[in-house]
């Protein structure tokens, strides 16, 4: 499997990770739940990458696929007054990834990143590897290191 900006960034940083590929169904209602089922892991260990717009710029929120992003909590975590979901076209342009395959790692533009605190309950978590049908598994600590992220309660 060809590398993605996410796997290239992880390799360059010397961070251990495992690639998990699965057959993506374009008709799947939830990419994240599809990944959890296809990979045979607890859905709470699979995290989705969402982009929000704030007066401070775009912010990345990483939350379990079983929940939703709490925009108020995300705004508070980065010191913004409010946050709204980013336009998908803007998200794709800024990250270099397509919606449904946006990885928090190796984005074209480095964005402020916040990981939901529940990630710390697991030895490893799964996030998009940079394309639909591909996740990478790594420790929450390494995910925070490679994204220069912060931890906060941002899932609803």
SULWOUR-V246176 format. One record per residue. RES is the residue in three letters. PSI is psi as a letter, one per 30 degrees, with the letter a starting at -180 (999 if undefined). OMEGA is omega in whole degrees, 0 to 359 (none if undefined). NEAR is the number of other ideal C-beta (glycine too) atoms within 12 Angstrom. Layout:
res: [RES | RES]
psi: [PSI | PSI]
omega: [OMEGA | OMEGA]
near: [NEAR | NEAR]
This chain:
res: [UNK | UNK | UNK | UNK | UNK | UNK | UNK | UNK | UNK | UNK | UNK | UNK | UNK | UNK | UNK | UNK | UNK | UNK | UNK | UNK | UNK | UNK | UNK | UNK | UNK | UNK | UNK | UNK | UNK | UNK | UNK | UNK | UNK | UNK | UNK | UNK | UNK | UNK | UNK | UNK | UNK | UNK | UNK | UNK | UNK | UNK | UNK | UNK | UNK | UNK | UNK | UNK | UNK | UNK | UNK | UNK | UNK | UNK | UNK | UNK | UNK | UNK | UNK | UNK | UNK | UNK | UNK | UNK | UNK | UNK | UNK | UNK | UNK | UNK | UNK | UNK | UNK | UNK | UNK | UNK | UNK | UNK | UNK | UNK | UNK | UNK | UNK | UNK | UNK | UNK | UNK | UNK | UNK | UNK | UNK | UNK | UNK | UNK | UNK | UNK | UNK | UNK | UNK | UNK | UNK | UNK | UNK | UNK | UNK | UNK | UNK | UNK | UNK | UNK | UNK | UNK | UNK | UNK | UNK | UNK | UNK | UNK | UNK | UNK | UNK | UNK | UNK | UNK | UNK | UNK | UNK | UNK | UNK | UNK | UNK | UNK | UNK | UNK | UNK | UNK | UNK | UNK | UNK | UNK | UNK | UNK | UNK | UNK | UNK | UNK | UNK | UNK | UNK | UNK | UNK | UNK]
psi: [k | k | l | l | e | e | e | e | e | e | e | e | f | g | k | k | l | k | k | j | k | l | j | k | j | f | f | k | e | j | e | e | e | e | e | e | e | e | f | h | l | k | f | f | f | k | k | l | j | k | k | l | k | l | f | g | a | k | k | k | k | j | l | k | f | f | a | l | k | j | e | e | e | e | e | e | f | g | g | l | e | l | k | l | k | l | k | e | e | e | e | e | e | e | f | g | l | k | k | f | g | j | k | f | k | g | k | e | k | k | l | k | k | k | k | k | f | f | f | f | f | k | e | l | l | k | l | k | g | g | l | k | g | k | l | k | k | l | k | e | e | e | e | e | e | f | f | h | l | l | k | l | j | g | k | 999]
omega: [180 | 179 | 174 | 176 | 180 | 182 | 177 | 180 | 179 | 179 | 181 | 181 | 180 | 182 | 178 | 178 | 177 | 177 | 176 | 178 | 177 | 179 | 181 | 176 | 181 | 181 | 182 | 181 | 180 | 179 | 183 | 179 | 176 | 180 | 181 | 181 | 182 | 183 | 178 | 179 | 178 | 180 | 180 | 179 | 181 | 185 | 177 | 182 | 181 | 179 | 179 | 178 | 175 | 177 | 177 | 182 | 180 | 179 | 177 | 174 | 180 | 185 | 178 | 181 | 180 | 182 | 178 | 176 | 176 | 185 | 178 | 181 | 179 | 179 | 180 | 183 | 181 | 178 | 178 | 179 | 181 | 178 | 174 | 179 | 181 | 175 | 182 | 180 | 178 | 179 | 180 | 181 | 184 | 184 | 185 | 180 | 176 | 178 | 184 | 179 | 181 | 177 | 175 | 186 | 174 | 179 | 181 | 178 | 180 | 183 | 175 | 186 | 178 | 180 | 178 | 185 | 181 | 178 | 183 | 177 | 186 | 174 | 177 | 176 | 180 | 174 | 180 | 178 | 176 | 171 | 180 | 180 | 180 | 175 | 171 | 178 | 179 | 180 | 177 | 179 | 179 | 177 | 178 | 181 | 185 | 179 | 187 | 186 | 175 | 178 | 176 | 176 | 184 | 179 | 177 | none]
near: [14 | 13 | 21 | 33 | 29 | 39 | 33 | 23 | 31 | 32 | 21 | 15 | 20 | 12 | 27 | 20 | 35 | 22 | 29 | 29 | 24 | 27 | 15 | 26 | 17 | 13 | 9 | 20 | 12 | 22 | 35 | 39 | 24 | 26 | 42 | 28 | 23 | 25 | 30 | 14 | 27 | 21 | 27 | 23 | 32 | 40 | 52 | 41 | 50 | 43 | 40 | 40 | 29 | 28 | 15 | 18 | 20 | 35 | 44 | 46 | 51 | 48 | 40 | 40 | 37 | 23 | 27 | 22 | 35 | 25 | 29 | 22 | 27 | 41 | 26 | 22 | 33 | 30 | 18 | 24 | 15 | 19 | 32 | 22 | 22 | 30 | 15 | 19 | 12 | 21 | 32 | 21 | 19 | 27 | 37 | 24 | 33 | 24 | 25 | 32 | 34 | 43 | 46 | 49 | 46 | 37 | 37 | 21 | 22 | 22 | 36 | 32 | 41 | 43 | 45 | 44 | 26 | 27 | 40 | 22 | 18 | 26 | 16 | 28 | 45 | 44 | 55 | 47 | 41 | 36 | 31 | 27 | 26 | 35 | 45 | 43 | 33 | 41 | 25 | 31 | 20 | 28 | 42 | 28 | 24 | 35 | 37 | 19 | 35 | 26 | 26 | 30 | 24 | 37 | 30 | 18]
